[in-house]
Amino acid sequence: MFIQVLQQRPEIMQQLLATVLNVIMFEDCCNQWSMSRPLLGLILLNEEQFSRIRAEMIAQQPRDKQPQLAQWFSGLMQGIEPNLLTKNRDK
């Protein structure tokens, strides 16, 4: 049933990615580590969407903060391989 829903509404995974990123970055999240666990899988499933969200988030920041946020996003994916192995997810 889940596969049927995804086939009918593929944007659901993109919305999940945007929601998780927003919660981690902008809300008072008590346990960011737990929220970050699904993040790699969502990024790998939606690489183009992740790039778009990243660009939008950077553009929404004041100009003086944009380079720092861009650097943080780059650091997020530094050394990450396109797989969901535990070692890679923990990184």
N, C-alpha and C positions, 0 to 999 in steps of 0.2 A: 504494500500500500504506500509506503514511504517513497519508493521509486516512482510510482505513478504520480504522486503529488509533485515530486521534483521535475518530472517530465512536463507536467502541466504548468508549473510555476517555477522555472529555473532561477528566477530572481530571488527566491527565498534564501539561497546560500549567500548571495551578494548582500542582502539585507542583514543577515546574521553577522557577516564580516564587519559591516559598517557599525552595527550595534555594539559588538564586542570591542572594537577599537574605541568607540566613543565612551563606553563605560570605563575602560582602562585608563583613558587619557583625561577625561573631563569630569568624571563623577567621583564622588567620595566613595571609593571602592575599598572595602575593608581587606579583601584578600585578592590582590591583583594577580598573584601566582595562579590561583584557581581559575580566574577569568582568562588568563593567558593560555591555559592548556589547549583549548580548541583553536587558538589563533593560527598556529602554523598550518594545520589542515585546511582551514578556511582560506588562508593566503594562497596555498598551493592549488586549491580548487578554483580560485578567482584571481589569478595574478594580474590580469588587466584591470579588474575592479580595484584591487589593492593599490595599483599604481595611480589610478584615478582618485581614489579616496585620499591617498598620501598627498598628491598634488593639491587637492582642494583644501585639505587641512593646513598645509604649509601656506597656501595663498591667503587663507583667512586670518593668519596671524599678523601682528604688526611687522613691518619690514625689518626692524632690528632683531626680531626673534625668529624670522624665517630660516636663516642659515643654521641656527642651533637645532631647530626642529628637523630640518633636512638631514643634519648629521645624525640625530637620534634615530631617524627612520633607516638611514644607511647602516648604522650600527646594529639595528634590530635584525637585519638579514645577513650581516657579515659572518662568513664561515658556515652559513646554513646550506645544506644540500637539499635537493628536491625529493625528500622522502620523510616518512614519519617514524623512523627508528627512534627509540627512546633517547639515545645519546644526542641525536640531532634535535629532538623536541626540547630536551633539557637545556640545550645551548640557547 
